[in-house]
Amino acid sequence: MSKTTRILVIEDERDINALITMNLKALNFEVTSEHGGEQGLRLAQTGNYDLLVLDLMLPGIEGLEICRRLREGGHYIPILMLTAKKSELDRVVGLEMGADDYLTKPFSVRELQARVKALLRRSVLTGQGQTSPAEIIRFNNLEIDINKRSVTLDDTWVELTSKEFDLLQYLAQHPGRVFRREQLLDAVWGYQHSGYEHTVNSHINRLRAKLEVNPAKPDFVLTVWGVGYKFNDQTNS
């Protein structure tokens, strides 16, 4: 993070917005503040930001819809979602829509700063926003371009969400290695506790629906019963 890191904050509560902005600037980040959903979405779609702090409840376009549109539009900016709701369903929906982490109000300044720094580190590790030389993983008729964050199957582009790509990339970079669901949560979502295993399961199921001829008999992401998942390391003859 030697270059200036640019963060976009979309939060309609002005006191909270000002608090977030001030404390992220204290970490020497360049922060843009926005209060409305429509303008916030337009700014996020420019692709000029390294991280988005996004409130769930916004006037105009709500946070979940902003998250959905960004992911469907191929924008891979890390998203930290803010919510005043504490139910597990709200957190799961946010993750399913493509949020990378969530923070429940009220939160401490230290926790906010720690979550932001962790997301930025993870973004570098997974290659988001980097301009490193292209790395391509090929397995039979599947090609994963890490730098372009694109997947092709039989030379046909496959549309994946940000988290679907991250999960596929992580598994494919460790072919044959079996990961428990908790390990995948930690590596891809960043959570260091169990309880959201169904999020991994649902993403695996969606990957298979998009990649496999027969999702019930997958060729790429395999289930190791009683343990977890692995990427196939046995190529077709």
C-alpha positions as CSV (number, residue, x, y, z in Angstrom):
1,M,0.0,0.0,0.0
2,S,2.8,2.4,-0.8
3,K,0.6,4.2,-3.4
4,T,-2.2,6.4,-2.2
5,T,-5.2,4.2,-1.4
6,R,-8.5,5.6,-2.4
7,I,-11.7,4.7,-0.5
8,L,-15.3,5.6,-1.2
9,V,-17.7,5.9,1.7
10,I,-21.4,5.8,1.0
11,E,-23.3,6.5,4.2
12,D,-26.4,8.7,4.5
13,E,-26.0,9.4,8.3
14,R,-23.8,12.5,8.2
15,D,-22.3,12.1,11.6
16,I,-21.3,8.5,10.9
17,N,-20.1,9.4,7.5
18,A,-17.9,12.1,8.9
19,L,-16.6,9.8,11.6
20,I,-15.6,7.1,9.1
21,T,-14.1,9.6,6.7
22,M,-12.0,11.3,9.5
23,N,-10.7,8.0,10.9
24,L,-9.8,6.6,7.5
25,K,-8.0,9.8,6.5
26,A,-6.1,9.3,9.8
27,L,-4.6,6.2,8.2
28,N,-3.4,8.3,5.2
29,F,-6.1,7.0,2.9
30,E,-7.7,9.3,0.3
31,V,-11.4,9.3,1.1
32,T,-14.4,10.4,-1.0
33,S,-17.6,10.8,1.0
34,E,-21.1,10.4,-0.5
35,H,-24.5,10.3,1.2
36,G,-26.9,9.2,-1.6
37,G,-27.3,5.8,-3.3
38,E,-27.5,7.1,-6.9
39,Q,-24.4,9.3,-6.9
40,G,-22.6,6.8,-4.7
41,L,-23.2,4.0,-7.3
42,R,-22.0,6.3,-10.1
43,L,-18.8,7.0,-8.3
44,A,-18.2,3.4,-7.4
45,Q,-18.7,2.4,-11.1
46,T,-15.8,4.6,-12.2
47,G,-13.3,2.0,-11.0
48,N,-11.1,4.6,-9.4
49,Y,-11.4,3.3,-5.8
50,D,-9.5,0.6,-3.9
51,L,-12.3,-0.1,-1.4
52,L,-15.9,0.8,-0.8
53,V,-17.5,1.3,2.6
54,L,-21.2,0.9,1.9
55,D,-24.2,1.4,4.2
56,L,-27.0,-1.1,3.8
57,M,-29.9,1.4,4.2
58,L,-29.6,4.4,1.8
59,P,-32.0,6.8,0.2
60,G,-32.6,6.1,-3.5
61,I,-30.7,3.0,-4.2
62,E,-30.1,0.7,-1.2
63,G,-26.7,-0.8,-0.4
64,L,-27.6,-4.3,-1.4
65,E,-28.7,-3.1,-4.8
66,I,-25.5,-1.1,-5.2
67,C,-23.5,-4.2,-4.3
68,R,-25.5,-6.3,-6.8
69,R,-25.1,-3.9,-9.7
70,L,-21.4,-3.5,-9.1
71,R,-20.8,-7.3,-9.1
72,E,-23.0,-7.9,-12.1
73,G,-21.2,-5.1,-13.9
74,G,-17.8,-6.8,-13.3
75,H,-16.6,-4.3,-10.7
76,Y,-14.4,-6.1,-8.2
77,I,-13.8,-3.4,-5.7
78,P,-13.7,-4.8,-2.1
79,I,-16.9,-3.9,-0.3
80,L,-17.3,-3.4,3.5
81,M,-21.0,-3.3,4.2
82,L,-22.4,-1.4,7.2
83,T,-25.6,-2.4,8.7
84,A,-27.7,-1.5,11.8
85,K,-29.4,-4.9,11.5
86,K,-28.0,-7.8,13.6
87,S,-29.8,-10.8,12.1
88,E,-27.9,-13.5,10.4
89,L,-30.1,-13.3,7.4
90,D,-29.0,-9.7,6.7
91,R,-25.4,-10.6,6.9
92,V,-25.8,-13.7,4.7
93,V,-27.7,-11.7,2.0
94,G,-25.0,-9.1,2.0
95,L,-22.3,-11.8,1.5
96,E,-24.4,-13.5,-1.2
97,M,-24.7,-10.2,-3.1
98,G,-21.0,-10.0,-3.2
99,A,-20.0,-8.0,-0.1
100,D,-16.5,-8.9,1.2
101,D,-17.1,-8.1,4.8
102,Y,-19.7,-6.5,7.1
103,L,-19.7,-4.3,10.1
104,T,-22.7,-4.0,12.4
105,K,-23.5,-0.6,13.9
106,P,-22.5,0.6,16.4
107,F,-18.9,-0.2,15.8
108,S,-15.6,1.0,17.2
109,V,-13.1,3.1,15.3
110,R,-10.4,0.5,15.8
111,E,-12.6,-2.3,14.4
112,L,-13.5,-0.2,11.4
113,Q,-9.8,0.5,10.7
114,A,-8.8,-3.1,11.2
115,R,-11.5,-4.4,8.9
116,V,-10.5,-1.9,6.2
117,K,-6.8,-2.7,6.4
118,A,-7.6,-6.5,6.3
119,L,-9.8,-6.1,3.2
120,L,-7.0,-4.1,1.4
121,R,-4.4,-6.7,2.3
122,R,-6.7,-9.5,1.1
123,S,-7.4,-7.6,-2.1
124,V,-3.6,-7.5,-2.9
125,L,-3.2,-11.2,-2.1
126,T,-6.1,-12.2,-4.4
127,G,-4.8,-10.0,-7.2
128,Q,-7.7,-7.5,-7.2
129,G,-6.7,-4.2,-8.7
130,Q,-3.1,-5.3,-9.3
131,T,-1.2,-4.8,-12.5
132,S,1.1,-7.8,-12.1
133,P,2.0,-10.0,-15.1
134,A,-0.9,-12.2,-16.3
135,E,-1.2,-15.6,-14.6
136,I,-3.3,-18.2,-16.3
137,I,-4.5,-21.5,-14.9
138,R,-5.5,-24.1,-17.4
139,F,-7.3,-27.4,-16.6
140,N,-8.6,-29.4,-19.6
141,N,-11.1,-27.0,-21.3
142,L,-11.2,-24.5,-18.4
143,E,-9.0,-21.4,-18.4
144,I,-8.7,-18.9,-15.5
145,D,-7.0,-15.6,-16.2
146,I,-6.0,-14.3,-12.8
147,N,-4.9,-10.8,-13.9
148,K,-8.0,-10.2,-16.1
149,R,-10.2,-12.0,-13.6
150,S,-11.9,-13.9,-16.4
151,V,-12.9,-17.5,-16.9
152,T,-13.5,-19.3,-20.2
153,L,-14.8,-22.8,-20.8
154,D,-14.3,-24.3,-24.3
155,D,-13.2,-20.7,-25.3
156,T,-16.5,-19.3,-24.2
157,W,-16.5,-16.6,-21.5
158,V,-18.2,-17.6,-18.2
159,E,-19.8,-14.9,-16.1
160,L,-18.9,-15.2,-12.5
161,T,-19.5,-13.0,-9.5
162,S,-16.6,-11.6,-7.6
163,K,-16.8,-14.1,-4.8
164,E,-17.4,-17.0,-7.2
165,F,-14.2,-16.1,-9.1
166,D,-12.2,-15.7,-5.8
167,L,-13.4,-19.1,-4.6
168,L,-12.6,-20.8,-7.9
169,Q,-9.2,-19.1,-8.1
170,Y,-8.2,-20.1,-4.6
171,L,-9.2,-23.8,-5.2
172,A,-7.5,-23.9,-8.6
173,Q,-4.3,-22.5,-7.3
174,H,-4.1,-25.5,-4.9
175,P,-5.2,-28.4,-7.1
176,G,-5.7,-31.7,-5.1
177,R,-5.6,-30.0,-1.8
178,V,-8.7,-30.5,0.3
179,F,-10.1,-27.5,2.2
180,R,-12.7,-27.5,4.9
181,R,-15.5,-25.0,4.6
182,E,-14.1,-23.1,7.5
183,Q,-10.8,-22.8,5.7
184,L,-12.4,-21.5,2.6
185,L,-14.4,-18.9,4.6
186,D,-11.2,-17.7,6.2
187,A,-9.2,-17.6,2.9
188,V,-11.9,-16.2,0.6
189,W,-14.3,-14.3,2.8
190,G,-11.9,-13.5,5.6
191,Y,-13.9,-14.8,8.5
192,Q,-12.1,-16.6,11.2
193,H,-15.0,-18.4,12.7
194,S,-17.5,-21.0,11.6
195,G,-21.2,-20.6,11.2
196,Y,-21.5,-19.5,7.6
197,E,-20.6,-22.8,5.9
198,H,-23.8,-22.6,3.8
199,T,-22.4,-19.5,2.1
200,V,-19.5,-21.7,0.8
201,N,-22.0,-24.4,-0.2
202,S,-24.2,-22.1,-2.2
203,H,-21.2,-20.6,-4.0
204,I,-19.9,-24.0,-4.9
205,N,-23.3,-25.0,-6.2
206,R,-23.5,-21.9,-8.4
207,L,-20.0,-22.5,-9.7
208,R,-20.9,-26.0,-10.7
209,A,-24.1,-24.8,-12.4
210,K,-22.0,-22.4,-14.5
211,L,-19.0,-24.7,-15.2
212,E,-20.1,-28.3,-15.2
213,V,-21.8,-30.3,-17.9
214,N,-23.4,-32.4,-15.1
215,P,-23.2,-30.5,-11.8
216,A,-24.1,-33.7,-9.9
217,K,-20.9,-35.3,-11.3
218,P,-18.4,-32.3,-11.4
219,D,-15.1,-32.3,-13.3
220,F,-13.6,-29.2,-11.6
221,V,-14.6,-28.5,-8.0
222,L,-15.0,-31.9,-6.2
223,T,-16.6,-32.8,-2.9
224,V,-14.6,-34.8,-0.5
225,W,-17.3,-36.2,1.7
226,G,-17.0,-35.5,5.4
227,V,-14.2,-33.0,4.8
228,G,-14.8,-30.3,2.2
229,Y,-13.9,-29.4,-1.3
230,K,-10.9,-29.6,-3.7
231,F,-10.0,-28.6,-7.2
232,N,-9.5,-31.6,-9.5
233,D,-5.8,-32.5,-10.1
234,Q,-6.4,-35.4,-12.5
235,T,-6.5,-34.2,-16.1
236,N,-8.4,-36.0,-18.8
237,S,-6.3,-38.4,-20.8
